[in-house]
C-alpha cells in the first residue's frame, strides 16, 4: 500500500453453502489478500449456521478485517469480482451460493446508496456475522448503532457452531 491515500479498516462477512463451503471460505480469505492497495490483517474462525430466511444447506461463515486504501465502492467491486470467480449466481434473494462477500463496515462511514449500504443493514440481526466479528474485534463499534456486543442477546436463539479455529488464517 502506498502512503498517499488514507488507509481505512473494513470488515468483510464471508459465507458459502454450495460446493465445498469450508474450502470456498478459506480460498476467499486467500483471494482477499490479492485485492490491490489492501491487506488482510485478521480472519475469524469458521462457523456453521443454518440459512436465515432461506432454505438449503448450512452455511460456513467467517469475518475478515482488511486495511485498504480503496474507497468503499471500489472495494465492493473487488469483492463482487472475487464472488464471480467462485461462480456466484444471484438467481433470487437469499439464494444458496458458492460465495458471498458482504462489506459490513468501512471505517466509521455510514453509506446509503443504490449499490451499497454500510454498516450492512442486517449485520446486527445475524449471529453468523456478530460472533466472528466480535472474535476478531471484541470492542467493535457499529457506526450509528453502538457496540456490536450489545446485539448478541438479540441473536442468542440462532444456532451457530464453531468449525475451525481462525488462528490459521491470521497473517
C-alpha positions in Angstrom: 0.0 0.0 0.0 1.2 3.5 -0.8 1.5 6.3 1.7 -0.5 8.8 -0.3 -4.1 7.5 0.2 -5.7 7.2 3.6 -6.0 3.7 5.0 -9.4 2.5 6.2 -10.2 -0.6 8.2 -13.0 -2.6 6.6 -14.8 -5.8 7.8 -16.0 -8.4 5.3 -18.6 -11.0 6.0 -17.9 -14.3 4.2 -20.3 -17.1 3.6 -20.9 -20.1 1.4 -23.3 -23.1 1.3 -22.7 -24.7 -2.1 -19.9 -26.9 -3.4 -17.3 -27.2 -0.6 -18.3 -24.3 1.6 -15.5 -24.5 4.1 -12.9 -24.7 1.3 -14.6 -21.8 -0.5 -14.4 -19.6 2.6 -10.7 -20.5 3.1 -10.0 -19.7 -0.6 -11.9 -16.5 -0.3 -9.7 -15.4 2.6 -6.7 -16.0 0.3 -8.3 -14.1 -2.5 -8.9 -11.1 -0.2 -5.1 -10.8 0.0 -4.9 -10.2 -3.7 -7.1 -7.0 -3.7 -4.9 -4.0 -4.8 -4.0 -1.5 -2.1 -5.4 -3.8 0.5 -4.0 -6.0 3.3 -5.8 -8.8 5.1 -4.9 -8.4 8.8 -7.2 -10.7 10.6 -9.7 -13.5 10.0 -12.1 -15.2 12.4 -12.7 -18.8 13.0 -15.0 -20.6 10.6 -18.6 -21.1 11.8 -21.5 -23.2 10.6 -25.0 -21.7 10.7 -28.4 -22.6 9.3 -29.7 -20.4 6.4 -31.7 -17.3 7.6 -34.9 -16.5 5.6 -34.0 -19.2 3.1 -33.7 -22.9 2.6 -30.7 -25.0 1.6 -27.6 -26.4 3.2 -25.9 -24.9 6.3 -23.5 -22.1 5.6 -19.9 -21.8 6.6 -19.2 -18.2 7.7 -16.3 -16.0 8.8 -15.4 -12.4 9.0 -12.2 -10.7 7.8 -10.6 -7.4 8.7 -8.8 -5.5 5.9 -6.8 -2.4 5.8 -7.4 -0.7 2.4 -6.7 2.4 0.5 -9.6 1.8 -1.9 -12.8 3.7 -1.4 -15.9 1.7 -0.4 -17.3 1.4 -3.9 -14.0 0.2 -5.4 -13.7 -2.3 -2.6 -17.2 -3.5 -3.2 -16.4 -4.1 -6.9 -13.3 -6.1 -5.9 -15.5 -8.3 -3.6 -18.0 -8.8 -6.4 -15.2 -9.8 -8.8 -14.0 -12.4 -6.3 -17.6 -13.8 -5.9 -17.7 -14.1 -9.7 -14.5 -16.2 -9.8 -16.3 -18.6 -7.4 -19.3 -18.9 -9.7 -21.6 -16.7 -7.6 -25.1 -16.5 -9.1 -27.8 -14.2 -7.9 -30.9 -16.2 -9.0 -33.1 -14.8 -6.3 -32.8 -13.1 -2.9 -31.1 -15.3 -0.3 -30.4 -18.0 -2.9 -27.8 -20.6 -2.0 -24.4 -19.5 -3.0 -20.8 -20.7 -3.7 -19.5 -17.5 -2.1 -21.0 -14.3 -0.5 -18.8 -11.4 0.4 -20.5 -8.6 2.3 -18.9 -5.2 3.1 -20.1 -5.0 6.7 -18.1 -1.9 7.9 -15.9 0.6 6.2 -14.2 2.6 8.9 -16.7 4.9 10.5 -18.6 5.5 7.3 -22.3 5.4 7.0 -23.2 4.9 3.4 -26.7 4.6 1.8 -26.6 4.4 -1.9 -28.4 2.3 -4.6 -25.5 -0.2 -4.6 -24.1 -0.1 -1.1 -25.3 0.2 2.5 -22.7 0.4 5.3 -23.0 -0.6 8.0 -24.6 -3.7 6.5 -28.3 -3.3 7.3 -28.8 -6.8 8.7 -25.5 -7.4 10.5 -26.9 -6.7 13.9 -29.5 -9.4 13.5 -27.2 -12.2 12.4 -25.3 -14.4 14.8 -23.1 -15.6 11.9 -21.9 -12.0 11.5 -21.7 -10.9 15.1 -19.9 -13.8 16.6 -17.0 -13.9 14.1 -16.8 -10.1 14.1 -16.6 -9.9 17.9 -14.0 -12.7 17.8 -11.5 -10.5 15.9 -12.5 -7.2 17.5 -14.3 -7.6 20.8 -14.8 -3.8 21.3 -16.0 -3.0 17.7 -18.5 -0.2 17.4 -21.0 -0.1 14.6 -21.3 3.5 13.3 -24.6 5.0 14.2 -25.6 1.8 16.1 -23.3 1.4 19.1 -21.3 -1.6 20.4 -21.7 -4.8 18.3 -21.7 -6.8 21.6 -24.9 -5.1 22.6 -26.7 -7.0 19.8 -25.7 -10.5 20.9 -28.8 -11.1 23.1 -31.0 -10.5 20.0 -29.3 -13.4 18.1 -29.0 -15.8 21.0 -31.6 -18.1 19.6 -29.8 -18.5 16.2 -27.9 -21.8 16.0 -24.2 -21.4 15.2 -21.3 -23.8 15.7 -17.5 -23.3 15.7 -15.9 -25.3 12.9 -12.3 -24.3 12.7 -10.0 -22.0 14.7 -9.2 -18.7 13.0 -5.6 -18.6 14.1 -4.6 -20.4 10.9 -6.0 -17.5 8.9 -4.3 -14.6 10.7 -1.3 -13.3 8.8 
